[in-house]
Amino acid sequence: MADSDFPGWHGTTIIGVKKGGQVVIAGDGQVSLGQTVIKGTARKVRRLSPGGFEVVAGFAGSTADAFTLLERLEAKLEATPGQLARASVELAKDWRTDKYLQKLEAMLIVTDGTDLLVITGAGDVLEPEHNVAAIGSGGNFALAAARAMMGSDKPAEEVAREAMAIAADICVYTNGNLTVETITS
């Protein structure tokens, strides 16, 4: 089968919401191949503890690629304990310049409870505006919904859950089976 004939994997909506001293990262559980749901209970949000510092990471894209990036991020965090931004920039540099890493197809949202960052394969480490970040198939739907709720009195977890529910109602590659991790600053 030629690459152009391959229907492609779709799967994942990840959102990060920073509000009221908490940061929540939530991810759905759907993985699709073309028009077929392959799995509805994937876990794409993980808690890491390199060097005793809590970090939560969510990933969109190829699972194997994402795990490679998570391992690399964990190594960077062990080398620079408690410095998420620095470790993320170091990972992005490697990702951008290493020929092996350049082929990886994934994105990450990471937080240590203080910083909320999006790390991309283009070498970007982005701190989102409005304290909301979203990636993946339904990311734009979840982002719009969460931004609309940020002025409300809803806590971060409720904003994230409701935004993901809206994305699941709109995006066929997103489901309502959530993994939610919260970290306090």
Residue, then its C-alpha position, 0 to 999 in steps of 0.5 A: m500500500a502506498d503512503s498516499d493510499f494509507p488512510g492515516w491514524h487520527g486520534t486524540t484531543i488533548i487540552g490543558v487549562k490553567k486556572g485558580g492555582q491548578v493546571v488540568i490536562a485532559g485527553d480523550g481515549q479514541v484512536s481511529l484508522g480512517q473511518t474506523v475506531i480502533k480503540g476507545t480507551a487509550r490513555k494519552v495523559r501521563r504523570l511523570s516524576p523525574g527527580g521528584f518533581e511532578v509533571v503532567a504530559g498529554f500527547a497527540g499523534s503517533t503513540a510510539d513517537a509520543f512515548t519516545l518524546l516522553e522518554r526524552l523529556e523525562a531525561k531532560l527533566e532529570a538533567t535539569p530538575g524542576q526546570l520544565a521550560r528549560a527541559s522543554v526547550e532542550l527537547a525541542k532543540d533535539w527534536r528539530t536538529d536530530k534526523y531520527l527525532q525529526k521523523l516523529e509525528a506527535m505533539l505534547i502539552v506539558t505542565d509542572g503546575t506553574d508553566l503550561l507549554v506546547i512542544t512541537g516538532a517544528g522546534d516550538v515551545l509555546e506558552p499559550e495565551h489565555n491559559v488554555a492549550a489544545i492539540g490533536s484532531g479536536g483541539n480547535f473545538a476544545l480550545a474554543a469551548a474552553r476559552a469561552m468558559m475561562g471568564s466563568d467561575k468554573p474551576a479548571e477541571e470543569v472547564a477542561r471536562e466541558a470543553m472536551a465534551i463539546a469537542a467530542d460532540i463535534c469531532v468524529y475523532t474525539n470521544g468522551n472517555l477522558t483521562v484527567e490529571t490535575i496538578t497544583s502550583 
